[in-house]
Amino acid sequence: MASIANRRSAMTLYSSATSPYSHRTRIVLAEKNISHDVHEVEEGDTPEDLLDLNPYNTVPTLVDRDLVLYDSRIIMEYLDERFPHPPLMPVDPVSRANSKLFMYRIDRDMYSILDQLEADPEGKGAAKLRKELRDSLTVIAPIFEQKPYFMSDDFTLVDCYMAPLLWRLPKYKVELPAQARSVNTYAERLFSRESFQTSLSEIERDMNN
């Protein structure tokens, strides 16, 4: 990571202190040591300037001079391309495509469950959703026995996707079985990174206790 003296020009991130989508964007900003201002947006209290910037009124929203981006994946890929060091995506097209496919599957198979649990954490289907998420992570556990990061020797955007999800497992009462021990080891590796610790909001710090 670059030193503080080498921070880049400031940009603004509209972010939620609890949203995993905002969180994974903040991890990228921290990993690349990009100077930025964070405007925290509370649910049900959207600031007027965000209403003007983003027609969907969603977070995260990134403002970089005249450019306004929304959707965390678009923002994360933009940051990686604009600030190429350290790189968070492979250089070759095949590996990049595979990484993007991993991120798509994580969103579709796991973040979709988080969204449902967040909407109704104690609802009738909550137990089934917890089991689905637990089983999804258990199935992929063997891949974390091969490499230190998600099918890679290097920390990538895929890991930025995984970290907020794994950090929130205690909040959603998802306990992994013994056969998923490698997932927990991988999670601790992510959580120990300086960029991850820097990315946490005060509310998020309490989620994993």
N, C-alpha and C positions, 0 to 999 in steps of 0.2 A: 504494500500500500504506500501511496505517496505521502510525503511529509505534509504537515499542516501548511508549511510555508509555500508548498506547491499547489495549493488548492486552486481549482478552476473558477471561472466566473460564476456568479450566483445565478440560480434559477429558483422558481417557486414550485413547491409541491403542495397541492391540496390533498390532505390525507386524513383518514380516520385512525384514531388511536387503537381501535379494536379490530379493524378489517384485515384479514390475511392478505387481501389483494394490495392494500396500501403497504402492508408490512413487507411483502416481497419486493416491492418497488424501493422501499427505504433501504433494504439490504443491498441492492445494486448501487444506490447512491453512496452508501457507506463503503462498500467494497472498492469502489473507484475513487473514494475520497473527493467527491464532487461537492463543492460549496453550494449550499442551497438553503432556502428558507422554507420552513414547514408551517402551513396554515392548517391547524386542526379543525376538522368539520364534524360537528356533533350531529347525530341522527335527528332529523326533523328540524334542523336549524341551518339550512343551506344559506351561506352568505350571498348577497346580491351579486358580487363580482363573479362568483362561480356560476351563477345562473346566466350571466352574460357570456362566459367563456365556453361552457359545456352545455349543449342542448339537452343532455340526459341528466344533468345535475348529479353526476356520480363522482366518486373518488376511487382511485387516485386520479387526479388531473395534474398534468405537468405544464408549466408555462416557462418557455425558454425564449426570451425576447419576444418575437412576433409569432412564435410557434406555440400552438396549444394542442396537447395530446391527451387523450383519455383512453382507457382500457389498459390494464397493467401490463399485459404482454407487449403491446405496441410500445409503451413507454420503456420497458426494460430493454427491448431490442434496440430502440433508438439510442438509449444511453450507452449501450455496449458498442454501437457503431460510431457514435460521436466521440466517445472517450475510449479509445481502443486498448488502453493499458490500465490494469491487467485485462487481457481478453477473457470474456466469459462464454464465448461460443467458439467451436472449432473453425478452422480456416477452410477445410475442404468441404465441398458442397454436399457430399454424401453424409458426412458426420453432422453437418449443420442441419440437414433435413431430418436425420434421426433424432437429434436433440429437440427440434421443434415438434416432432411426433410425440416424444416423451412428454413434453409440456402439455400438448393437447390432451393426451391420455390422462395425465395427472389432473387436469382441470375437469375432464369429463367423468372420470371414475372416482375421484376423491374429493375435489373441491365442491362438486355438486352435492355430495353427502354433507360436507360442512355447512353449506348454505341451508340445507333442509334442517339440520340440527340447530343452527342458529335461529331459524324461523320458529321452531317449536321443539326446544330441547327436552321437554318432558311429555311430549305428545305420544299418542298411541303407537306410532311407528318408530319412535326414537330408539328402542332397543334393537330393532331390526337394522336400522341405519348404522348403529354403533358396530354391530356384528359385520355388516358389509364392509365398513372401513377397516376394521380389524383384520378381516379375511383378506382384503385387497393388499394390505401391508405385509401380511404373513406370506402371501403367495410370492411376493417379489423379494422377500428376505434373502434368498440365496445370492442375489446379485451384489449385495453389500459385503459378501465374503470375498469377492474377487478384487475389488478396487476400493480405494479410500472414499471416493465420491460416487455419484450416480453414474455407474458404468464408465468411469473416467478416473484418471490419476490426478486430474485438476478440478478445482472448484469451478462450476459453470452455472449458467442461468437455470439449469434443471435443479440444481441444489438450492438456488434461491426460491424456486417453487416449493420444494419439499420442506424447507426449514420452518416456515410459518405453520404449515399443516401439522408437522410433528410436534412443534412447540405447544399447540393447542389441544393435543390429545387428552391431557388431564382435565382441561376445562370441559370437554365433552364426554368425560368418563369412559374413555377408550383405553383399555389395558391390553397390551400386546402379550401373547403367550410366550413361553420359553423358547419355542422354535423360531421366534422372530427376534432373538437376542441381537443379531447382527444389525437389525434396524435401530435398536436402541443405541448400539455402539456408534453407528453412523450419525444418529441424531446428536449424540454428545459431541462428536467431532464438529458438527455444524455449529452447535450452540457455543462452543469454546472459541470460535473465531471472533476476532476483535470487531469485525464488521457487523456480525450478528448482534453482539452485545450493544454496539452503538445504535443499531437500528431500532431497538426496543423502545416502545413508549412506556410510560410509568404503569399504565393499565396492563400492558402485555407482560411486564415483568412478573406480575402477580398470577398470571395464567398457569404457570408451570410449577407453582408451589403446592 
